[in-house]
């Protein structure tokens, strides 16, 4: 559920947040710890708090909307979606494999999996799996526009 901004009053009692004000407050704390002095420029405060992850990626203490490249869906740096129309998958899906040679049993198992959390189906066809002639029967009742099928 999304609350319209005009109804959301959580921050109404506070002045607008400004990065320089945040830096001033952090500088006060860092002065007490000895990590900064009165002469430390505000522009250097964030650098004093930046750390590196184990694999060498710098991790800042504060991230705002202006730090993230907006990008466009489907284009580099791929921070929004994988497709230009914004209709990409959530990044992964739950795919269940089925290889029952009996189309009726396969259909029952497929529908049960899709009703209980699977988001796609992987069917083994031919030797050691579902006969090709039984494919239509095994997929009867499956909403193919909602549940992708991989053969």
MARDRENRO-351251 format. One record per residue (C-alpha): residue number from 1; x, y, z. Coordinates in pm, 1 decimal, decimal comma, m for minus. Example, Ala and Ser with C-alpha at 12.3 -4.5 7.8 and 13.67 -1.06 7.14 Angstrom:
% residues 2
+-----+----------+----------+----------+
: pos :       xx :       yy :       zz :
+-----+----------+----------+----------+
:   1 :   1230,0 :   m450,0 :    780,0 :
:   2 :   1367,0 :   m106,0 :    714,0 :
+-----+----------+----------+----------+
***
This chain:
% residues 151
+-----+----------+----------+----------+
: pos :       xx :       yy :       zz :
+-----+----------+----------+----------+
:   1 :      0,0 :      0,0 :      0,0 :
:   2 :    134,6 :    341,1 :    m94,7 :
:   3 :     44,4 :    643,5 :    114,5 :
:   4 :     12,2 :    965,4 :    m88,2 :
:   5 :    280,0 :   1221,8 :     13,0 :
:   6 :     18,1 :   1474,9 :    127,0 :
:   7 :   m103,1 :   1224,6 :    389,5 :
:   8 :    243,7 :   1123,9 :    509,3 :
:   9 :    341,6 :   1355,4 :    794,2 :
:  10 :    627,0 :   1163,9 :    958,4 :
:  11 :    890,2 :   1424,7 :    871,2 :
:  12 :    663,5 :   1729,6 :    896,3 :
:  13 :    803,5 :   1833,0 :   1236,3 :
:  14 :   1163,1 :   1834,8 :   1112,3 :
:  15 :   1344,7 :   2086,2 :    892,8 :
:  16 :   1447,5 :   1963,3 :    547,0 :
:  17 :   1761,2 :   1750,2 :    562,5 :
:  18 :   2070,5 :   1905,9 :    409,9 :
:  19 :   2398,8 :   1728,8 :    345,9 :
:  20 :   2611,2 :   2014,2 :    486,8 :
:  21 :   2408,0 :   2015,7 :    808,6 :
:  22 :   2465,4 :   1639,8 :    839,0 :
:  23 :   2838,5 :   1694,6 :    782,8 :
:  24 :   2845,6 :   1960,3 :   1058,4 :
:  25 :   2678,4 :   1724,1 :   1303,7 :
:  26 :   2914,7 :   1439,3 :   1213,0 :
:  27 :   3213,0 :   1672,0 :   1243,0 :
:  28 :   3105,4 :   1749,7 :   1599,9 :
:  29 :   3106,1 :   1381,1 :   1688,0 :
:  30 :   3438,3 :   1319,4 :   1509,8 :
:  31 :   3598,5 :   1612,6 :   1697,0 :
:  32 :   3507,3 :   1448,1 :   2026,6 :
:  33 :   3672,2 :   1124,4 :   1915,9 :
:  34 :   3980,9 :   1302,3 :   1781,8 :
:  35 :   3922,2 :   1192,0 :   1421,2 :
:  36 :   3856,5 :   1553,0 :   1312,4 :
:  37 :   3954,0 :   1900,7 :   1429,3 :
:  38 :   3793,7 :   2244,2 :   1406,9 :
:  39 :   4003,5 :   2299,9 :   1092,7 :
:  40 :   3877,9 :   1987,8 :    910,7 :
:  41 :   3685,1 :   2105,5 :    601,1 :
:  42 :   3326,2 :   1982,0 :    576,9 :
:  43 :   3402,5 :   1829,7 :    236,1 :
:  44 :   3647,5 :   1586,4 :    400,2 :
:  45 :   3409,1 :   1460,3 :    669,2 :
:  46 :   3249,2 :   1190,2 :    453,6 :
:  47 :   3592,3 :   1063,9 :    350,4 :
:  48 :   3681,4 :   1012,7 :    716,2 :
:  49 :   3385,4 :    778,6 :    752,4 :
:  50 :   3426,1 :    588,7 :    425,7 :
:  51 :   3553,2 :    232,8 :    467,1 :
:  52 :   3644,9 :    m45,1 :    227,3 :
:  53 :   3467,2 :   m378,3 :    211,6 :
:  54 :   3669,8 :   m699,2 :    222,3 :
:  55 :   3686,9 :   m698,3 :   m155,7 :
:  56 :   3802,2 :   m336,0 :   m183,4 :
:  57 :   3471,8 :   m161,9 :   m256,4 :
:  58 :   3443,1 :    177,4 :    m83,8 :
:  59 :   3139,2 :    198,3 :    145,1 :
:  60 :   3024,5 :    549,0 :    235,6 :
:  61 :   2852,1 :    641,3 :    559,9 :
:  62 :   2568,1 :    822,7 :    383,0 :
:  63 :   2398,3 :    753,1 :     53,8 :
:  64 :   2128,2 :    973,0 :    m94,4 :
:  65 :   1925,7 :    964,5 :   m411,9 :
:  66 :   2186,6 :   1184,7 :   m582,2 :
:  67 :   2454,1 :    916,1 :   m530,0 :
:  68 :   2272,4 :    655,9 :   m739,1 :
:  69 :   2283,5 :    689,0 :  m1116,1 :
:  70 :   1925,7 :    704,3 :  m1238,1 :
:  71 :   1985,9 :    504,6 :  m1552,3 :
:  72 :   1708,5 :    388,3 :  m1778,5 :
:  73 :   1537,5 :     51,1 :  m1757,5 :
:  74 :   1715,2 :   m202,9 :  m1973,8 :
:  75 :   2026,9 :      9,2 :  m2022,8 :
:  76 :   2356,6 :     39,6 :  m1836,8 :
:  77 :   2415,2 :     68,4 :  m1542,1 :
:  78 :   2109,8 :   m164,5 :  m1502,2 :
:  79 :   2003,2 :    m23,1 :  m1167,0 :
:  80 :   1631,0 :    m12,3 :  m1243,3 :
:  81 :   1513,2 :   m313,6 :  m1445,4 :
:  82 :   1641,2 :   m552,8 :  m1704,2 :
:  83 :   1393,0 :   m461,8 :  m1976,4 :
:  84 :   1311,1 :   m118,2 :  m2121,8 :
:  85 :    938,9 :   m165,7 :  m2059,1 :
:  86 :   1007,2 :   m222,3 :  m1687,6 :
:  87 :    839,0 :   m562,3 :  m1698,9 :
:  88 :   1141,1 :   m766,9 :  m1594,2 :
:  89 :   1139,8 :  m1054,3 :  m1351,8 :
:  90 :   1217,8 :   m991,4 :   m988,5 :
:  91 :   1570,0 :  m1117,7 :  m1053,6 :
:  92 :   1502,5 :  m1487,6 :  m1001,7 :
:  93 :   1223,9 :  m1740,6 :  m1011,3 :
:  94 :   1138,1 :  m2070,3 :   m846,8 :
:  95 :   1154,6 :  m2334,8 :  m1121,1 :
:  96 :   1048,1 :  m2692,1 :  m1051,6 :
:  97 :   1170,0 :  m2981,3 :  m1271,4 :
:  98 :    926,3 :  m3252,0 :  m1378,9 :
:  99 :   1009,2 :  m3574,4 :  m1563,7 :
: 100 :    712,5 :  m3802,5 :  m1488,4 :
: 101 :    632,4 :  m4007,9 :  m1801,6 :
: 102 :    259,8 :  m4012,0 :  m1716,6 :
: 103 :    100,6 :  m3687,9 :  m1849,2 :
: 104 :   m184,8 :  m3696,6 :  m1594,9 :
: 105 :     53,3 :  m3743,8 :  m1301,2 :
: 106 :    284,8 :  m3475,7 :  m1439,7 :
: 107 :     m8,7 :  m3232,4 :  m1474,8 :
: 108 :   m116,6 :  m3294,7 :  m1115,7 :
: 109 :    237,9 :  m3238,9 :   m986,2 :
: 110 :    292,0 :  m2928,8 :  m1202,9 :
: 111 :    m31,7 :  m2764,2 :  m1089,1 :
: 112 :     42,7 :  m2847,8 :   m724,6 :
: 113 :    387,7 :  m2689,9 :   m751,0 :
: 114 :    255,9 :  m2376,1 :   m921,5 :
: 115 :    m17,3 :  m2340,4 :   m659,0 :
: 116 :    239,9 :  m2373,1 :   m381,1 :
: 117 :    509,8 :  m2126,0 :   m479,3 :
: 118 :    682,9 :  m2241,0 :   m796,8 :
: 119 :    687,6 :  m1964,9 :  m1058,9 :
: 120 :    797,9 :  m2168,6 :  m1360,7 :
: 121 :    825,6 :  m2527,8 :  m1479,9 :
: 122 :   1114,8 :  m2725,1 :  m1629,2 :
: 123 :    996,5 :  m3031,2 :  m1821,8 :
: 124 :   1214,5 :  m3318,7 :  m1930,9 :
: 125 :   1078,6 :  m3452,3 :  m2259,7 :
: 126 :   1157,3 :  m3775,7 :  m2438,4 :
: 127 :   1355,2 :  m4067,4 :  m2298,4 :
: 128 :   1359,6 :  m4057,7 :  m1919,1 :
: 129 :   1082,7 :  m3799,7 :  m1906,7 :
: 130 :    744,7 :  m3696,3 :  m2039,2 :
: 131 :    665,1 :  m3822,8 :  m2390,7 :
: 132 :    643,5 :  m3538,7 :  m2643,4 :
: 133 :    292,1 :  m3655,8 :  m2737,4 :
: 134 :    182,6 :  m3601,0 :  m2374,2 :
: 135 :    303,2 :  m3240,4 :  m2350,4 :
: 136 :    m33,6 :  m3075,0 :  m2420,7 :
: 137 :   m209,3 :  m3300,1 :  m2169,1 :
: 138 :     55,4 :  m3237,1 :  m1901,4 :
: 139 :     22,8 :  m2858,7 :  m1942,5 :
: 140 :   m359,2 :  m2849,2 :  m1944,5 :
: 141 :   m463,6 :  m2599,7 :  m1678,0 :
: 142 :   m126,1 :  m2423,6 :  m1661,9 :
: 143 :   m154,2 :  m2048,4 :  m1722,6 :
: 144 :    134,4 :  m2018,5 :  m1966,0 :
: 145 :    125,0 :  m1637,2 :  m1962,4 :
: 146 :    200,5 :  m1647,3 :  m1588,3 :
: 147 :    418,4 :  m1956,3 :  m1553,7 :
: 148 :    700,8 :  m1996,1 :  m1806,7 :
: 149 :    778,3 :  m2350,1 :  m1921,2 :
: 150 :   1130,5 :  m2461,1 :  m2011,5 :
: 151 :   1182,9 :  m2780,2 :  m2210,9 :
+-----+----------+----------+----------+
***
